[in-house]
């Protein structure tokens, strides 16, 4: 069942148009990858979803309800969690307090302790360091914290903006293994990622974005084997 859809979305900043007629959807239980080079407009798509950027035309729907007409703060309550590029953790408070901040939605507040234990089971290092300030964690641990905080709200759709950014290859592998576990639990995901191979390996479907336009879409394996994609993003002729 389709849960989320962008239909002919155009958006930008002031007079500068960044996105042109974007069609993109995510089904229940599905992982979708959105790949493209720097400046293609990937983060702008996420900002329109989160309500930070107003769309100029088109529509965004959550199941059968218009989402683009609602204020940004409503996303968390309906089950959309957005992990921004740079992770967005609060470095000056403890790991545990960062996680607790993810559980203030009315629908999950009563399950805070239960969900905290689930996060600690998934990320034992966060349990070990729950009383440390978040800014003392390594980059990989901060990414785990950001994912854990999002999981505290039991998201129906988890949106990740460049989860591998700035991480060592071995940590990238660990993060994507965790995302595979989350996928296995039935959580839908939209992953924005420059690491085309990692993104398409975990995804069911993918979209390629170039200069604000979707140029290719389809099954992730087909995209990974597409000669144009391989040449443009992997340097393989």
C-alpha positions, 0 to 999 in steps of 0.5 A: 500500500502506498503511504507517501507520495510527491506528485509533480512537486516543484520547489525552491528558495525565493525565485530560485527553483531547485526541484522540477516536477518530482514524482516519488513514492514510498510504499508500506514496508519499503526502502527507497533510495534517492541518489545523486551528486552534490547540488542535485536537490536531494536535501531540498526534497527532504525539506519539502517533506518536512515542511521546511520548504514550501512547495510551489506546485504539485502535492505531497500526500501521506496515505490519502491526506495532503501533507504539504498544507500542514505545518512541519511539526505535524510530521512527527505525530503522524510517524515521519522521522527525519534524520538530517545531514549532520545528524542533528544531535544535541551535543551539550546534553547526555546520550540518554536525554537525546534519546528521550527527546525522541519520545515526546509525541503523544502516541509514544510517550507512554512507551518511552521506557520500553522503546529506550530498552529496544534502542539500547538492545540495538545499540549497546554502545549507547547504553554504555555511554548513556550518561556521556555528553553526546558530543563526546561520541565518535562520528559513527556513535553519533549517527547511531544516536541519531537513528536511535532517537528517531526509533524512539518515536516508532516511525512509520517512515524513517528519512535519512539524509546522507547517513554515511557522510564523514564515516569510515568505511567500516562504520558505514558498513555497521550503520547500513547493517543496522538499517537492514535490521530496521527494514526487517522490522517493517519500517519504511525508509527513504534514504538520501545517499551519495554512496550509490552502492550502499544505498541501492543494496539496501533499497527495494527501489531507487530514484536518480536525481540530476539538477532537480529532476528525476532522470531514472527510477526503478528496481534498485538492482536494475539501477545498480546494473544500469550502464549510465548509472555505473558510468556516472556514479561509479566511473565504470564504463 
